[in-house]
């Protein structure tokens, strides 16, 4: 029922190439009153696609004049205006395949009306075109349809394009975002094959590169409500970067709304479909899109094209402009397309066109394929009698490989596409206020991987005219010493920075985990590196060590003073009482007790560890043995005063020495067994404190240690009991009462020592043991010898035999 669609521009030839482009961008119905047949009216000239029609005719004219390419074959063309409408696009597709006339009779003449189709501009329209022409094996060559979906050779076996697939552009956008350190972005795409497929590839690559997308929304040019929702999402988001995978129409609609709602300062990352669109270069749009970055087709100057656009094209396409040709067809064209004529003298956009070279290469690709099929030779020309079917052209296109006059090599890969080559352009404003697309880098998939993507960031002007790169992150980078902890229910780019635990470090920014320091290392205060742990032991240079050394040496000095005093008064009764030999031996053993405490101070070594416990054990047993001997002497002495008793002959000086030796020998045997079986040794204790090492002496055998202490405690208890029993014996100087008191203090000290020793950490364990040694040594020294010194020095009249032997009265 419809009228046949006529081409906008056409020319007859031996070979015909069809073209579908949107020279107009709007299509409206002339009437909706149902009183006449509706007519579609195209309006709003799309100068971009007009230039594509011009370059196609220019290329065909070049080929027709060439003596080397199709020398005696002319190429004709049929250019259909789809008016940016899917309906008109379908109508034009049917027209370009069928032709205008049928042969007489029941059959067609067997010659295809078209040998190849160049178009369309948009991917979705190209999908429709390719699916419609596909069953008839008519080759379709697109100059700007970039949808990755068209790479499927099973669905589109006869589709070719002189532009790269969006697969490379989508991945390149992700690489660009990654390069600038933006990990938090928004994404908007056109809701069609072009936008959906391109965005899907971008999102997958972004995820691989660790980029998080705050939102991914889409809309189509006719969906105003969806557009408003998209703008509202952009307004409320925190992402400062938006990847806009939009066709020109959708970008225009989005731009208008962003300007109306005064949403500025957002860094736009664009695609080739709109990033270099001249129609967007207005002061209003620059407020929103200023500083935008994106991939664009390379700008190539085609020699002779500018002059052709100025004059020759208008003369050939519209003869009515020159007053020539009176055919009704020419008059109708001039009447219907008056809006094109206003652009006759406008050429400012020609040097900026970036897709004209793709159309130029598409025309030449068809020409080279036909040249091979017609077996053309320079001298003899082509075999014009051959009937070329579209399917033959498809196979011939797969094999073309040539170089055009501006230096680009043309060939098609296994998907029917050419190699990906893009410029990275930046929207900048010159000093005179004009807006320019400045090249700041490139992407070339034909180069090695490490050389494909090059950016010159110094020349970039960012969103809002800023010279400093904007930041767009969900969470700021975690500095060294911290790790990332994901926020529940949010993307991986949203995280909290958690300080590494003590003993763990992270020495890089944005570390996912903290590393545990090795055994002898600990983290520094910033948790950025492992340092050797502080080694702790009781040293001679610290205050506690100095104090303990002082009291130890003071005890030694005090003992030596008593030795000198007692030696000078050795013939006096108070010294001779209770066996002066045991008294001097006791002073000697106390000196050893004071000195053995020094072995506990300082850095533990193998020998110091063995010496400190054994020397302490033997010295104290010698000391307690002497005290025990003195206690027994007192008891024996009072027993000897009983009538008929000769007990003292069984416990004379020789027996006293022997008892001391025997008691001490038992301790020596215990110590020898301890040192032989499992001796103490230096040990770095890393269990008690995590941040430092306790350098201590390990007991080796705990049984040996407690056997030494137990034996000392047994002798001390025995001594205490005997002294307690002898405390009431009558005498002016009964030494056992002082021994009882000293043993009481001694036992109290060592009973208290046990829990304090077990619970004290590190060097305090050693300090507690030294304190116990010094306290018990001073208790023996003072309690036993202080009363005698008092009498010797301050009561010499009591230092007589008569006074000592006189019985105490009740």
C-alpha positions in Angstrom: 0.0 0.0 0.0 3.0 2.3 0.5 4.7 4.4 -2.1 8.1 3.3 -3.3 10.9 5.2 -1.6 13.1 7.1 -4.0 16.7 7.7 -3.4 17.7 11.2 -2.4 20.7 11.2 -4.7 21.5 8.7 -7.5 23.5 8.0 -10.5 23.5 5.1 -13.0 26.5 2.9 -13.6 27.7 -0.5 -14.6 28.0 -1.3 -10.9 25.6 0.2 -8.3 26.4 0.9 -4.6 23.6 1.7 -2.3 23.8 3.9 0.8 21.6 4.4 3.8 22.3 7.5 5.9 20.3 10.0 8.0 20.7 13.2 6.1 17.7 14.4 8.1 17.3 13.6 11.8 13.6 14.0 12.4 10.5 12.4 10.7 7.0 13.6 11.3 3.5 12.8 9.8 2.0 15.4 7.6 -1.5 14.8 8.8 -3.3 12.6 11.4 -6.9 13.5 10.4 -7.4 10.3 8.3 -8.7 12.4 5.4 -5.7 11.8 3.2 -3.0 9.3 2.9 -0.3 10.1 5.5 3.1 11.4 4.3 6.3 11.3 6.2 8.1 14.6 6.2 11.9 14.7 7.0 13.3 17.8 8.7 16.3 19.0 10.7 19.4 18.5 8.5 22.1 16.3 9.9 25.2 17.9 8.4 27.4 15.1 9.6 25.7 12.5 7.4 25.4 15.0 4.5 29.2 15.1 4.5 29.2 11.3 4.3 27.0 11.4 1.2 29.4 14.0 -0.3 32.5 11.9 0.4 30.9 8.8 -1.1 30.1 10.6 -4.4 33.6 12.2 -4.3 35.2 8.7 -4.0 33.0 7.3 -6.8 33.9 10.1 -9.1 37.6 9.5 -8.4 37.3 5.8 -9.2 35.3 6.5 -12.3 38.1 8.8 -13.5 40.8 6.4 -12.6 42.7 4.4 -15.3 44.1 1.9 -12.8 41.0 0.9 -10.8 38.0 -0.4 -12.8 39.3 1.3 -15.9 36.3 0.7 -18.2 33.6 0.2 -15.6 31.5 2.9 -14.1 30.1 2.9 -10.6 26.7 4.3 -9.9 25.1 5.0 -6.5 21.7 5.3 -4.8 21.7 7.3 -1.6 18.6 6.9 0.6 17.7 9.3 3.4 16.5 7.3 6.5 15.6 10.5 8.4 16.8 8.9 11.7 13.7 6.7 11.7 13.6 2.9 12.0 10.5 2.9 9.8 12.2 4.8 7.0 15.3 2.8 7.4 13.3 -0.4 6.8 11.6 1.2 3.8 14.9 2.3 2.4 16.4 -1.2 2.9 13.6 -2.8 0.8 14.0 -0.1 -1.9 17.7 -0.5 -2.2 17.4 -4.3 -2.6 14.5 -4.3 -5.0 15.2 -1.5 -7.4 12.6 0.6 -9.1 11.7 -1.5 -12.1 11.0 -5.2 -12.9 11.6 -7.0 -16.1 8.7 -8.0 -18.4 7.3 -11.4 -17.8 7.3 -13.6 -14.8 11.0 -13.5 -13.9 13.5 -10.9 -13.0 16.4 -10.2 -15.4 18.9 -12.1 -13.1 21.0 -9.0 -12.5 21.1 -7.7 -8.9 19.9 -4.1 -8.6 22.7 -3.5 -6.0 26.2 -4.9 -5.5 26.9 -3.5 -2.0 25.4 -1.3 0.6 27.3 1.3 2.6 25.6 2.2 5.9 24.2 2.8 8.3 25.5 5.3 10.7 24.1 3.8 13.9 24.6 0.3 15.1 21.0 -0.5 15.8 20.0 0.6 12.3 22.9 -1.4 10.8 21.7 -4.5 12.7 18.3 -4.1 10.9 19.9 -3.5 7.6 22.3 -6.5 7.9 19.6 -8.9 9.1 17.4 -7.9 6.1 20.1 -8.1 3.5 21.8 -11.1 5.0 19.6 -13.9 3.4 20.4 -12.4 0.0 24.2 -12.3 0.7 24.3 -8.6 -0.1 27.5 -7.1 1.5 27.0 -4.3 3.9 29.9 -2.0 4.8 29.4 0.4 7.7 31.6 3.4 8.3 30.5 3.9 11.9 28.5 1.0 13.3 30.7 -0.2 16.1 28.5 -2.6 18.1 30.5 -5.7 19.1 27.3 -7.7 18.3 28.0 -7.2 14.6 31.2 -9.2 14.9 29.2 -12.4 15.0 29.9 -14.0 11.6 27.1 -16.6 12.0 24.4 -13.9 12.3 26.1 -11.3 10.0 28.2 -13.3 7.5 28.1 -10.5 4.9 28.8 -7.6 7.2 32.0 -5.5 7.0 33.1 -2.2 8.5 35.9 0.3 8.1 35.8 1.1 11.8 36.9 -1.0 14.7 34.5 -2.9 17.0 33.4 -1.3 20.2 35.1 -4.2 22.0 38.4 -2.2 21.8 36.8 1.2 22.6 35.0 -0.2 25.6 38.1 -1.8 27.0 40.1 1.3 26.2 37.6 3.4 28.2 38.2 1.1 31.2 42.0 1.4 30.7 41.7 5.2 30.6 39.7 5.3 33.9 42.2 3.0 35.5 45.1 5.1 34.2 43.7 8.2 36.0 43.1 6.3 39.2 39.4 6.7 39.2 37.9 3.7 41.0 34.3 5.1 41.5 32.4 6.0 38.4 28.9 6.2 37.0 27.8 4.7 33.7 25.1 5.8 31.3 24.4 4.1 27.9 21.9 4.2 25.1 19.3 1.5 25.4 20.0 -0.2 22.1 22.4 -2.7 20.6 25.2 -0.1 20.4 24.9 1.1 24.0 24.0 -2.2 25.7 26.8 -4.2 24.1 29.4 -1.5 24.5 28.5 -0.9 28.2 28.6 -4.7 28.9 32.1 -4.9 27.7 33.1 -1.8 29.6 31.6 -3.2 32.9 33.4 -6.5 32.5 36.7 -4.9 31.8 36.2 -2.4 34.7 35.6 -5.3 37.1 38.8 -6.9 35.9 40.7 -3.7 36.4 39.3 -3.1 40.0 37.0 -0.2 39.0 33.7 0.0 40.8 30.6 1.4 39.1 28.2 3.3 41.4 25.3 3.1 39.0 24.7 1.8 35.4 21.6 3.3 33.8 20.3 3.5 30.3 17.6 5.3 28.3 16.4 5.7 24.7 15.9 9.0 22.9 12.1 8.7 23.1 12.0 7.8 26.8 11.8 11.2 28.6 10.7 9.8 31.9 13.7 7.5 32.0 15.9 10.4 31.1 14.7 12.4 34.1 15.3 9.4 36.4 18.9 9.1 35.0 19.6 12.8 35.7 18.2 12.5 39.2 20.6 9.5 39.8 23.5 11.5 38.5 22.6 14.4 40.8 22.5 12.3 43.9 25.6 10.2 43.2 29.0 10.7 44.7 31.0 9.6 41.6 32.7 12.5 39.9 33.3 10.7 36.7 30.7 9.4 34.2 31.3 7.0 31.3 28.7 8.1 28.7 28.3 5.3 26.1 25.7 7.2 24.3 24.7 7.8 20.7 24.5 11.5 19.6 20.8 11.8 20.0 20.8 10.5 23.6 23.8 12.6 24.5 22.0 15.7 23.2 18.9 14.9 25.4 21.1 14.2 28.4 23.1 17.4 27.9 20.0 19.5 27.8 18.7 18.1 31.1 22.1 18.5 32.8 22.2 22.1 31.8 18.7 22.8 32.9 19.3 21.3 36.3 22.7 23.0 36.5 24.7 19.8 37.1 28.3 20.7 36.3 31.8 19.8 37.5 31.4 16.1 36.4 34.2 14.6 34.4 32.6 13.1 31.3 34.3 10.2 29.5 32.8 9.8 26.0 32.8 7.6 23.0 33.4 8.3 19.3 29.7 8.7 18.7 29.5 12.1 20.4 32.8 13.2 21.7 33.7 15.2 18.6 30.2 16.2 17.6 30.3 19.8 16.3 26.6 20.3 17.2 27.5 20.2 20.9 30.1 23.0 20.6 28.0 25.8 22.3 28.8 27.9 25.4 25.9 26.2 27.2 27.1 22.7 26.5 30.7 23.6 27.5 29.5 24.3 31.0 28.6 20.7 31.3 31.0 19.0 28.9 34.1 21.2 29.3 37.1 19.0 30.0 35.5 15.9 28.6 37.8 13.1 27.5 37.0 10.3 25.0 38.0 8.3 22.1 37.5 9.7 18.6 38.3 8.6 15.1 41.5 10.1 13.7 41.1 13.3 11.7 42.3 12.7 8.2 42.5 15.3 5.4 41.4 13.9 2.1 43.0 15.9 -0.7 40.5 17.6 -3.0 37.4 17.0 -0.9 37.1 20.5 0.4 37.1 22.0 -3.1 34.6 19.4 -4.2 32.2 20.3 -1.4 32.3 24.0 -2.2 31.2 23.8 -5.8 31.3 20.5 -7.8 29.0 18.5 -5.5 26.1 21.0 -5.6 26.4 21.4 -9.4 26.2 17.6 -10.0 23.7 16.6 -7.3 21.3 19.5 -7.8 21.4 20.8 -11.4 18.3 22.9 -10.7 20.5 25.2 -8.7 22.3 26.1 -11.9 19.1 26.5 -13.8 19.8 23.4 -15.8 17.6 20.4 -16.3 13.8 20.8 -16.3 12.8 17.3 -15.4 10.1 17.0 -12.8 12.4 14.8 -10.7 15.0 17.6 -10.4 12.4 20.2 -9.6 10.9 17.9 -6.9 14.2 17.4 -5.3 15.0 21.1 -5.3 11.5 21.8 -3.8 11.6 19.1 -1.1 15.2 19.8 0.1 15.4 23.5 0.3 16.7 23.2 3.8 19.9 21.6 2.4 20.7 24.6 0.2 21.3 26.9 3.2 24.4 24.8 3.9 25.8 25.3 0.4 28.4 27.8 1.4 29.1 26.4 4.9 32.4 24.5 5.0 33.8 25.2 8.5 33.0 21.6 9.7 34.7 19.8 6.7 38.3 19.8 8.2 36.8 18.4 11.5 35.0 15.5 9.9 36.3 12.2 11.3 34.2 9.6 9.6 34.5 10.7 6.0 37.7 8.7 5.6 35.8 5.5 6.7 33.2 6.1 3.9 36.0 6.8 1.4 37.8 3.5 2.4 34.4 1.6 2.1 33.9 2.8 -1.4 37.4 1.9 -2.4 37.1 -1.5 -0.7 34.1 -2.3 -2.9 35.9 -1.0 -6.0 39.0 -3.2 -5.3 36.7 -6.3 -4.7 35.0 -5.7 -8.1 38.3 -5.0 -9.8 39.4 -8.5 -8.8 36.2 -10.1 -9.7 36.1 -8.5 -13.2 39.7 -9.5 -13.8 40.6 -6.0 -14.7 44.0 -5.3 -16.3 45.5 -1.9 -16.9 45.9 -2.3 -20.7 42.9 -4.5 -21.5 40.3 -3.2 -19.0 37.7 -5.3 -17.3 35.5 -8.2 -18.5 32.2 -6.4 -18.6 30.2 -9.4 -19.7 30.5 -11.1 -16.4 27.5 -11.1 -14.1 28.6 -10.3 -10.6 26.5 -11.7 -7.8 26.5 -10.0 -4.3 27.8 -13.2 -2.7 30.9 -13.0 -4.9 31.5 -9.5 -3.7 31.4 -10.7 -0.1 34.1 -13.3 -0.8 36.2 -10.7 -2.6 35.9 -8.2 0.2 37.4 -10.8 2.6 40.6 -10.7 0.5 41.1 -7.0 -0.2 44.3 -5.5 1.0 45.3 -2.1 -0.4 46.5 1.4 0.7 44.5 4.5 0.1 46.1 7.8 -1.0 46.3 9.2 2.5 48.4 6.3 3.7 46.0 4.0 5.5 46.1 0.3 4.7 42.6 -1.3 4.3 41.9 -4.9 5.1 39.3 -6.8 7.0 39.9 -9.2 9.9 38.0 -12.4 10.6 35.1 -10.5 12.1 34.9 -8.1 9.1 36.4 -5.1 11.0 39.5 -3.0 10.6 42.2 -2.5 13.3 41.3 -0.2 16.2 43.0 3.2 16.0 41.6 6.1 18.1 42.7 9.5 19.2 42.1 10.6 22.8 40.5 14.1 22.6 39.9 16.7 25.3 37.3 19.5 25.2 39.3 22.7 25.7 38.5 26.4 25.4 41.1 28.6 23.7 41.9 32.1 24.8 39.5 33.6 22.2 36.6 31.5 23.7 36.4 29.0 20.9 36.0 25.3 21.9 38.5 22.8 20.5 39.0 19.1 20.5 42.6 18.7 21.5 44.4 15.4 20.9 46.1 14.3 24.1 46.9 10.7 23.3 46.1 7.7 21.2 45.1 4.0 21.2 46.4 1.7 18.5 45.5 -2.0 18.8 48.1 -2.8 16.0 51.0 -2.0 18.4 52.4 -4.2 21.1 50.3 -4.3 24.3 52.7 -2.0 26.2 52.7 0.6 23.5 49.0 0.7 22.5 47.7 3.3 25.0 49.6 6.6 25.3 48.3 9.7 27.2 49.9 13.1 27.7 48.2 14.2 31.0 50.1 17.5 31.1 48.0 18.9 28.3 44.6 17.9 29.7 42.1 20.5 30.9 39.7 18.8 33.4 36.0 19.3 34.2 35.1 22.8 35.1 38.3 24.1 33.5 40.4 22.8 36.3 44.1 22.1 35.9 44.2 19.5 38.6 42.8 16.0 38.0 39.5 15.3 39.8 39.3 12.5 42.3 36.6 10.0 42.1 36.9 7.3 44.6 34.4 5.7 47.0 37.0 5.5 49.7 40.3 7.2 50.0 43.4 5.1 49.6 44.6 3.2 52.7 48.1 4.3 53.6 50.9 1.9 54.5 50.3 0.4 57.9 46.6 -0.2 57.2 44.5 -2.7 55.3 41.3 -2.5 53.4 38.1 -3.9 55.0 35.1 -4.1 52.7 32.0 -2.3 53.7 29.1 -4.8 54.0 26.7 -4.7 51.1 28.8 -2.2 49.0 31.1 -2.6 46.1 34.7 -3.6 46.7 36.0 -0.1 46.1 34.1 1.0 49.2 36.1 0.1 52.2 37.4 1.2 55.6 41.0 1.5 56.4 41.9 -0.7 59.4 45.2 -0.3 61.2 47.2 -3.4 61.1 47.3 -5.3 64.4 50.5 -5.2 66.5 53.0 -7.6 65.0 51.6 -7.1 61.5 52.6 -4.7 58.7 51.6 -3.4 55.3 54.3 -1.5 53.4 52.2 -0.5 50.4 49.1 1.6 49.7 45.7 -0.1 49.5 47.0 -3.4 50.9 44.3 -6.0 51.2 46.0 -7.9 54.0 48.5 -7.2 56.7 51.6 -9.4 56.8 52.7 -11.2 60.0 56.2 -10.3 61.1 58.6 -13.3 61.5 59.3 -14.7 65.0 62.1 -12.3 66.2 60.6 -9.2 64.5 57.8 -6.9 65.5 56.0 -4.0 63.8 57.2 -0.5 64.3 54.8 2.2 65.6 53.5 3.0 62.1 53.0 -0.7 61.2 55.0 -0.2 58.0 58.0 -2.4 58.6 59.2 -5.3 60.8 62.0 -4.4 63.1 63.9 -6.6 65.5 62.1 -7.1 68.8 63.6 -5.5 71.9 65.5 -8.1 73.9 64.7 -7.7 77.6 66.9 -9.0 80.4 68.0 -7.6 83.8 71.1 -5.6 82.9 73.8 -4.0 85.1 73.0 -0.6 83.5 69.3 -0.2 84.3 68.1 1.3 87.6 66.8 -2.0 89.0 70.0 -3.8 88.2 72.1 -1.0 89.8 70.0 -1.1 93.0 70.3 -4.9 93.2 74.1 -4.8 92.6 74.4 -2.1 95.2 72.6 -4.2 97.9 74.5 -7.2 96.9 77.9 -5.5 97.2 76.7 -3.8 100.4 75.9 -7.2 101.8 79.3 -8.5 100.8 81.0 -5.4 102.3 79.0 -5.7 105.5 79.9 -9.4 105.8 83.6 -8.7 105.3 83.4 -6.0 108.0 81.9 -8.6 110.4 84.6 -11.0 109.5 87.3 -8.4 110.3 85.5 -7.5 113.5 85.1 -11.1 114.6 88.6 -12.0 113.6 89.9 -9.1 115.8 87.8 -10.3 118.7 88.3 -14.0 118.1 89.5 -14.6 121.6 86.6 -13.0 123.3 83.8 -15.3 124.8 81.0 -13.9 122.6 82.9 -15.0 119.4 84.1 -18.3 120.8 80.6 -19.2 121.9 78.7 -21.8 119.8 81.8 -22.7 117.7 83.5 -19.7 116.2 84.6 -21.9 113.3 81.0 -22.3 112.2 80.5 -18.6 112.6 83.3 -17.8 110.2 82.1 -20.5 107.8 78.6 -19.0 108.0 80.0 -15.5 107.2 81.9 -17.1 104.2 78.7 -18.8 102.9 76.8 -15.5 103.3 79.4 -13.8 101.3 78.9 -16.4 98.6 75.1 -15.9 98.8 75.5 -12.1 98.3 77.9 -12.7 95.4 75.8 -15.4 93.7 73.0 -12.8 93.2 75.3 -11.0 90.7 75.2 -14.1 88.5 71.5 -13.4 87.9 72.2 -9.9 86.4 73.4 -9.4 82.8 72.9 -11.1 79.5 72.3 -14.8 80.0 74.9 -17.1 78.6 75.3 -20.9 78.8 77.8 -20.7 81.7 76.0 -17.9 83.6 72.7 -19.9 83.4 74.3 -23.0 84.9 76.2 -21.0 87.5 73.4 -18.8 88.9 71.1 -21.6 90.1 73.8 -24.1 91.2 75.9 -21.5 93.0 72.9 -20.1 94.7 71.7 -23.6 95.7 75.1 -24.7 97.1 75.8 -21.4 98.8 72.5 -21.4 100.6 72.8 -25.0 101.7 76.2 -24.3 103.1 74.8 -21.3 104.9 71.7 -23.2 106.3 74.0 -26.2 107.2 76.2 -23.8 109.3 73.1 -22.4 111.1 71.8 -25.9 111.6 75.1 -26.9 113.1 75.1 -24.0 115.5 71.5 -24.9 116.5 72.5 -28.4 117.2 75.6 -27.3 119.2 73.3 -25.2 121.5 71.0 -28.1 122.1 73.9 -30.5 122.7 75.6 -28.0 125.0 72.6 -27.8 127.3 72.2 -31.6 127.2 75.8 -32.0 128.3 75.1 -30.1 131.5 72.8 -32.8 132.7 74.5 -35.2 135.2 76.1 -38.2 133.6 75.7 -36.9 130.0 78.7 -37.1 127.6 76.7 -36.2 124.5 79.2 -33.4 123.4 81.8 -36.0 122.6 79.5 -37.2 119.8 79.0 -33.8 118.4 82.4 -32.1 118.7 84.0 -29.7 116.2 85.0 -32.6 113.8 81.4 -33.9 113.7 80.1 -30.3 113.2 82.4 -29.9 110.2 81.4 -33.3 108.9 77.7 -32.5 109.2 78.1 -29.3 107.3 80.1 -31.1 104.6 77.5 -33.9 104.3 74.5 -31.6 104.1 76.3 -29.5 101.4 77.5 -32.6 99.5 73.9 -33.7 99.0 73.1 -30.4 97.3 76.2 -30.7 95.2 75.1 -34.1 94.0 71.6 -32.7 93.2 73.2 -29.9 91.2 75.6 -32.2 89.3 72.7 -34.5 88.3 70.7 -31.4 87.2 73.6 -30.1 85.1 74.3 -33.5 83.6 70.8 -34.5 82.7 69.1 -31.2 81.6 71.1 -28.1 82.5 69.7 -24.5 82.4 70.4 -22.7 79.1 69.8 -19.3 77.5 66.3 -19.0 76.0 64.6 -16.3 74.0 61.0 -16.4 75.3 58.6 -14.9 72.7 55.4 -16.3 74.2 55.0 -14.0 77.2 55.2 -10.7 75.3 54.5 -10.4 71.6 56.3 -7.2 71.1 59.6 -8.1 72.8 61.8 -11.1 73.6 62.5 -12.1 77.1 66.1 -13.3 77.2 66.1 -15.6 80.2 67.6 -18.8 81.5 65.4 -21.8 80.9 65.5 -24.1 83.8 66.1 -27.1 81.6 64.8 -29.5 84.2 62.2 -28.0 86.5 62.5 -31.1 88.7 66.2 -30.2 89.3 65.3 -26.6 90.1 62.5 -27.5 92.6 64.7 -30.2 94.1 67.4 -27.6 94.8 64.8 -25.2 96.4 63.1 -28.1 98.2 66.3 -29.3 99.8 67.1 -25.7 101.0 63.5 -25.4 102.3 63.8 -28.8 104.1 67.0 -27.8 105.9 65.6 -24.4 106.8 62.4 -26.0 108.2 64.5 -28.4 110.3 66.7 -25.6 111.5 63.6 -23.5 112.4 62.1 -26.4 114.4 65.2 -27.1 116.4 65.9 -23.4 117.0 62.3 -23.0 118.1 62.7 -25.8 120.6 65.9 -24.4 122.0 64.7 -20.8 122.3 63.8 -21.1 126.0 67.0 -22.7 127.2 68.4 -20.6 130.1 71.4 -18.5 129.2 72.3 -14.9 129.1 73.2 -15.4 125.5 71.1 -18.1 123.9 71.8 -17.8 120.2 68.9 -20.0 119.2 66.3 -17.3 119.7 68.0 -15.2 117.1 68.4 -18.2 114.8 64.6 -18.9 115.2 63.8 -15.3 114.2 66.2 -15.5 111.2 64.7 -18.8 110.1 61.3 -17.3 110.5 62.2 -14.5 108.1 64.1 -16.8 105.8 61.1 -19.2 105.4 58.6 -16.3 105.0 60.8 -14.8 102.2 61.0 -18.1 100.3 57.4 -19.1 100.8 56.4 -15.6 99.4 59.0 -16.1 96.6 57.2 -19.1 95.1 54.0 -17.3 93.9 55.9 -14.1 93.1 58.4 -16.1 91.0 55.7 -17.9 89.0 53.6 -14.8 88.3 56.3 -12.3 87.6 57.0 -11.6 83.9 60.4 -11.4 82.2 63.2 -9.7 84.0 61.0 -9.2 87.1 61.2 -13.0 87.6 65.0 -12.6 88.0 64.6 -9.5 90.2 62.2 -11.4 92.5 64.7 -14.3 92.8 67.6 -11.9 93.6 65.4 -10.0 96.1 64.7 -13.3 97.8 68.4 -14.2 98.0 69.4 -10.8 99.3 66.5 -10.6 101.8 67.1 -14.1 103.2 70.9 -13.4 103.3 70.4 -10.1 105.2 68.0 -11.8 107.6 70.6 -14.4 108.5 73.4 -11.9 108.7 71.6 -9.3 110.8 69.5 -11.6 113.0 72.5 -13.9 114.0 75.4 -11.5 114.0 73.8 -8.1 114.9 73.3 -8.9 118.6 76.9 -10.1 118.9 78.2 -6.9 117.2 76.1 -4.9 119.6 77.7 -6.5 122.6 81.2 -6.3 121.1 81.0 -2.7 120.2 78.6 -1.1 122.7 78.5 -3.5 125.7 82.0 -4.8 126.1 81.4 -5.4 129.9 79.0 -8.2 128.9 81.6 -9.9 126.7 82.8 -12.0 129.6 82.6 -15.7 130.3 81.0 -15.1 133.7 78.2 -13.0 132.2 77.5 -15.5 129.4 77.5 -18.5 131.8 75.2 -16.9 134.4 71.8 -18.5 134.5 68.7 -16.4 133.8 66.4 -15.9 136.7 62.6 -16.2 136.4 
